[in-house]
Amino acid sequence: MFSVSLLYSVHDFLNLIPEAGMTPSSFKTHFQTFKYSTADKILDVSFKCGWSKLSKDGVIILSSRGKEISIVDYKSALRFQLEDLILNFNPVWGSLLLKGRTEAKNFLPPDVAQCFKDSGLFDQLNDEIILFWDKLALAYRNYSQKKMTEIGRAGEKLSFNYEWERTGVKPIWQAVESNLSGFDILSVTDKVSNRKLQIEVKATTSEISYAKLHLTRNEWNTAENSANFIFHLWHLGEDNKLYKIKVEKMAIHIPGNNGDGNWENVEIPFKVLL
C-alpha cells in the first residue's frame, strides 16, 4: 500500500475525478489500470483515507482533504498522503517514526523508504521538514492512542457484563462517567451484600508474555485506600480470558518516591501478575 507508484496514481486520480463524473464501477470499467497502479487499489486507498467519497447519486467526489492533495505537486502530496495513511492504517513500522529520522531511514521497508525519500523527508533538515516529521509521529501516536482506548473500552465492557452476571446487580460503568475516579467499574462484592467493589480494568490484545499494563498514581492510591478493590486483567482474543488480581499482588510492583521525585505512572508486565 505504501508505494510511490500507488500514491502518484492516486494523486492523478484525485485530479481526474472532478471532471470525470464517474462511479466506482465506471472508473474500474474504463481503467482496469490507471497510471502506475490498479483501479481497485486506487479506489481502496482513496476511500479509506477519506480523500474521496460518494455523492447521493453514487458519483465519486473529492473530500476537502482530497482537494487539498489534488492541487499540490507530487512531492507535497506525498507528505499529506503519508500522514493520512499512517493515521488510518497504523503500519507496523510506525513506531520507527518515534525513534528519529536516522532510525526510520535505516529500518523502514524499501517501498516505504522510497515514499519518504521522494517526499523530501530525508533531505537536508529545515524547519518545514522537522515540522512534518513531528506531524507524522503525532499521526502514529494518535492512531495508537485511539486503538488503546478501543481495547480499554472492550475490557471495561467485558468486566461490566461479567459483574452483572456474577452478582445479579447492574454495575456502574464509572470510567464513562469520570476518568478521575481511579477505577473503571463499581460493582458489589457478592449477590447478598451491598458492599461496594471498585474494579480497575486493564486489557491487551498482545501476546501475554509481552503484554504490559500502565497504572497511574491515582489508580494505585484509590486501590490502596479502598475497602474492596480488585484488578481485572483481560487478554482479548478468540477466547477472552479474565485474570483477577488482588491489591496485595499488585503492590509488589509499585515503585516508591525518592527525594523530591514522585512517580506518576508505572508499567508492569502482565506475566508477573499471573
N, C-alpha and C positions, 0 to 999 in steps of 0.2 A: 504494500500500500504506500510506503514511503519511498517512492521512486521519482526521480526528476522527470522522467518521461510522462508519468501519470499526472503529476502536478502541473506540468506545462500544458498537457492536453486539457486538463480541467480549466485552466486559465482561458484557453481558446474557446472552450465550450461555453464559459460564462460570457464571453464576448459575443458568441453566436446567438444565444438564447433570446435576448430582447428583440431581435429581428426575425427570428425563425417561427415563433408561434407554434412550437411542436409539443406534442405529448411525449411521455417516455417511450411509448411503443412506436410512435412515428420516428423518433430520433434513432431508436435501435434498428428500425427498418431501413432508414436512409444511411445510417452509419454503423455498420457492424464493428468497424474500427474507425476511430476518429483521431487524427494526428498520430500520436505515438502509443495509443492505448485502445482498449475495447470500450464500446458504449456502455456495457454493464458496469465495468469498474468506474468509469467516469460518473455515471448516474449514482452509483452506490456512495461514493465519497462525497459527491456534491450534496446529496440529500442528507446523509448522516451528519455532515459538518454544518448543515444549515445554510449553505451557500445558495441553494435553490429550493424552491417549493412549488406546489401545485396551486393554480388558481381554482376558482369554483368550477370552471369549465374543464379542469384536468390538464390545462396547459402549463408547461414549465415556465416559471417566472423567477426572477432573482430576488433574494432577500437583500436587506440593506448591507449585510456583510458581503454577500456575493457581488453586489455593485461596487463595493469598496475594492475588492480584489480585482475585478474586471478592468478597472480604469487605470491601474498602475502597471508598470513594466514587470517582466518575469521575475527579476531579482527581488523586487519589493513584494510581489505577490507570493513568492515562496516563503517569505518570512511570516506573512499573515497565515498562509496555509499550514505551515509548521506549528504555529501557535494553536490553531484550531484543531489540528489533528491530535496534538498532544492532549488537549483539553477533552476531546471526545473519545479517544481510543486508549489512553493510558498505556503507551507502549512499554514493554518490559525494560527497555533501555532508558526510560525516562529518568530513573534515579541518577543516571550519569550526569544529568544536567545540573544536579545539586552539588556535584563534586568539582565543577570548574571546567573551563573550556579545553584545557590540555587533556584532561581525563576523557572528556567526551570525544575529542578528536582521535585519541589513541584507541578507543574501545567501542565506538559506535559501529554498527553493521555497515558494510560498504555502501549500500544504496542510500542509507540514511545520512552517512557522512558526506556523500555526494550532494544531497539536498542542502546540507548546511554549507558546504563549500560554494555551491552555485548561488546561494542566497547572500554570500559575502560575510557570513558569520565567523569565518576563520580568517578574515582579512585583518590588516593592521588595526589594533584596537583604537576606537574613538568613542566619544560619549554615546553616539547613536547605537553602536554595536553593543556596548556594555548594557545600555537600557534594554535592548532586545533580548540579550541573554537573561537578564533578570525577569523579563516578561515570560520567557519560555519556562524558566524554573518555577515561576509563580503558577503558570498554567498546570504544570505537573503537580505542584503542591495542592492546588485547588481540586484537581481530579482525585488525588489520593485522599484528601480530607473528605470529599463527598462519598467516596467508597467506604471509608472508615465509619462515617456517620450511618450509612445504609446498613453496614454489618452490625454496628452497635444497636440500631433500632430493631433489627431482626432478632438479636439476642434478647432484648428487652421484651419484645412481643412473646417470645417463647417462654420467658420467665413469668410474664403476666398470665398466660394461659395455663402454665404448669401450676402456679399458685392457686388459681381459681379452681382448677380440678382437684388439687390436693386438699384444699380447705373447705371448698363449697362457698367461700366468701369472695365476692369480686374485689380484687385488689385495686389500689390506686396507682396509676402509671405516673409516678411523681416526676420522672425525668422530662415528661412532656409539659408538665405544669411549671417546673422550675429546674434549671440546671445548677442552682446554687445550694440545693438541699444536702448534697453529699451522699445521696443514694438514688436508686432508679425506681424501685418498686416498693410500695408499702403494703404489706400483707399482714396476716396474723400467724401466730406460732402453730396453731392446730385448729381442728374443727370445733372443739368445745371451749376454746379460750378466746377472749377478745384482746389478748396481749399483742401489741403491735410488733411486727417483724420488718425490719428495714433490710433491703436487698440491694447490693451493688452488683451490676451485671457487666461482665466482660465477654466479648465474643471474638472469635477468629475463624478465618477460613484457611489459614496457613497449616502446613504440616505441623502436628502437635509438638514435635521435637524442636521446631524452630519458632513456634508462636510465642509472642510476648504480650504482656498487658502493661498498660500505663495507669498508675494510680496517683491521684493528686493528694496534696496535703489535706485539703478539705474533706475528701472522701475518707482518708485514713482517720482524721480527727473525729469524724462522725461515727465511723466503725468502732473506734476505741472508746468512745463515750456513750455508746448506745447499749441499752439493757439487752436487746435482742437484735443481732445483726449477723448477716451471712453473705458470702460472696457466691454468686452464680457464675461459673465459667462455662461458656458454651463453645464446643467445637462444631462448627457448622459444616454440613456435607450431606451426603445421601441419607445418612442416619445421624441426626443431630444428637450430640452427646453432652449431657449436663454433668458438671463436677461441682459439688457444693463444698466450699472451703470455709472453715471457721476462722474467726478473727485471730485466734492464737497461732494458727499455722501461717497466716499472712504476716504476722508480727515479726517472725524470724527474719524476714527480708526487707524490713523497713529501716531506712537509714536514720541516723541521728544528726542533730545540728552541732556544728563545731565553730568555736569562736563567734564571730558575728555573722557566720553563714547559716542560712535557713533553707532546708530542702523544700521544694515545691512540687516535684514530680519524680516518681521513681518507675523504672522499667524492670519488670520481673518476668522471667521465663515461665510459661505455663508448666513446663515439665517438672520444675522444682516443687510445685504445689500439689501434684497429682500422686 
